[in-house]
Amino acid sequence: MRADAAKWVFFCGLISLLVGLSVVSGIRATDREVTVTSHPATQSEIDELKSRLGVRDPNRNYNEIIDGHGTGLALPTEEEYAQMVGSLRIVDQASSPEPLAASFDLSTDSCFPAVGNQGAQGSCAAWAATYYASGYVIGKNYNWTLAHIGYIDQLLSPAWTYNKCNGGADYGSWMDANMYVTQTVGCSRMRQMMYNMRDPVSWGTEAAWRDAPPYRANNIYSLPLSISTLKTIVALGNPVTFAFDASSYGNFGSDDVLGSGAMLPNVNHANTIVGYDDSKRDAETGEVGAFKIVNSWGYSWGPDNNGYYWMTYQAFLGSWNPRALNYIDCRYVNNHPQLIGVWRLDPQPDRSASVKLGIGPHSSPLATRVPRWNGSSNVMHQFPGFMCLDITEFFGMWMSQANDFYLDIGDATNDGTITSFKVEYYEDGYVPGNPTIISSESPDTPRNTPGYVALSFTNPSSTLIDDADQSFVIYQGIPWRTLSYPDAYAGSAHYIGKGTGGNTVGWRVDSLVTPGTYGVYTWKFSNPYSSWLAKDAHFVVKDRNGLSSWIVVDQSTLLDEWVYLGNFQFDHSSMQGVGVSDYFTMGRYVLADAVMLVHIADGMVSTPRPSSTARAIDSGSP
């Protein structure tokens, strides 16, 4: 690194860290100390939501055509309400010790998707939740700077989620339902599944299914009807979806602002909040302060002919508002899909059949993955011939010698046959269809449905080093504190507050593994104080090729995962291992828990590198 940045230096069995005072550019002050607290939705909270909104009528088409444009906001089904319990996260508060900016606009970011057009299809919720809200958050994570000009490799497909939660017909969908498809299955980009308003039922080709796993939502949040909370969430980089009556568009006055007198009481359309301005004024009511909102009726729609409009804070707080406000965060911030279950069907059963993948014995699985979709409640259609699902949640168990996987497909009106089932392992980056290792075919195929097929897939050898082991050492400075928490590896971890780099700990590899090339991972776990953890924890690896660049890990996300740091070569030399520093710029504390070394090959030539989505600070840039 340059002299004004941080650098590791290993010598004579010691580590010293020289840290300057440079600031990471482009980080808003509110990113550093904003605290967002949330809890899993309880049954009583979902019951209250259901009583407020109502339940979807399976015989109703919710796609009201207004001025030639589709709407399509359908209420949640009973099943969708039941699935929200424990999975939807209710935001308690979002607070910042520093005042928010007087105005903020996500749509000026080059990663924000170009204004889209749903046409006459009832897919408004998919455009709001998938194309705009998820598309921006995930696109920002992958630095999709061409999204604003409509580059289809950098846009998520609303057709991918809408067609999987509309009941098999163009009858509309709810915002959360689209988010749950993105959460449990991922989302294909437009390149692999273009939007077609005349096709509300296709589920995508093999290319689209394989494209979806990296683009998964992590958590889905429900917000209170609070102007300050909404502004804080938007200022943190999260577009927020909401429901309202699209006929209110007919009440624009002399400007581009909807005031409290313009709002109608029905709910039929979903839009996305992308910004705010405390000085924005409605000419008709004189109300000051408004949210900037993007519609999905094309770039030439609206009072300014740009696809956007404004709604005053006072109007937003009106009695018409059903308080259905949502946003998402990313799953793959530091990591990438590592395990994918893939299967083929011929003939294909109907989409009413349940789908479940599990690890461990079918009778007593260690864990299961169930995709959440609704593709057949109104009109029956068949599953595609090829399907796949990200099962990276099973990775830690697989590394702990759980080698049995299964695919279970339930009963349907018209059953089919599972002709193939395999599991793919991706070591150092997800390249669709090009795994590092692939399992053998399940010996149970072909198998008629309903039924299940299983296979055994032996994992590469791995070595775990916990912070409670003797190989966990203090490289420099004072001891870190210990904490106990169930999701920590082996129930405990070490932590320390923000420092200048003078306190470093790590995991000595030395002679613990046979010489060879290893994928290196660090364990990250969620807890009630995750928002206080470092967004840029600094890790480094020393192997026989020398010292790696910084590998920066976001420990603040609400996700338990093994974060991939890169491939490295160890050869029994002294002082090889992994280190973590107390130097970081965003957050209050940094964790040191466990590392895992997954054996790839003996003598493989490999250039140490961070994963494609971990942010590295190399020798030439701070």
TABEL-V431645 format. One record per run of one state. SS is the DSSP state (hx for helix, st for strand, lp for the rest). FROM is the first residue (numbers start at 0). TO is the last residue. Records with the same first field share a line. If there is no record, write none. Layout:
# TABEL-V431645
SS = FROM-TO  FROM-TO
This chain:
# TABEL-V431645
lp = 0-5  11-12  18-28  33-33  40-41  53-64  66-67  69-71  73-76  84-86  95-101  108-115  117-122  141-145  149-150  154-154  156-156  162-171  173-173  184-187  189-204  212-215  222-225  235-238  244-244  251-255  258-258  262-267  281-286  294-295  297-306  316-324  330-337  345-348  350-353  361-362  369-380  382-384  390-390  399-402  409-415  425-435  438-445  448-449  456-460  466-470  476-479  484-487  497-497  499-502  508-514  524-528  533-535  543-544  547-548  553-559  570-575  581-581  583-587  592-592  601-613  617-621
st = 6-10  13-17  34-39  65-65  68-68  72-72  87-94  102-104  116-116  155-155  172-172  188-188  216-221  239-243  256-257  268-280  287-293  296-296  307-311  325-329  338-344  349-349  354-360  363-368  381-381  385-389  403-408  416-424  436-437  446-447  450-455  461-465  471-475  480-483  491-496  498-498  503-507  515-523  532-532  536-542  545-546  549-552  560-569  576-580  582-582  588-591  593-600  614-616
hx = 29-32  42-52  77-83  105-107  123-140  146-148  151-153  157-161  174-183  205-211  226-234  245-250  259-261  312-315  391-398  488-490  529-531
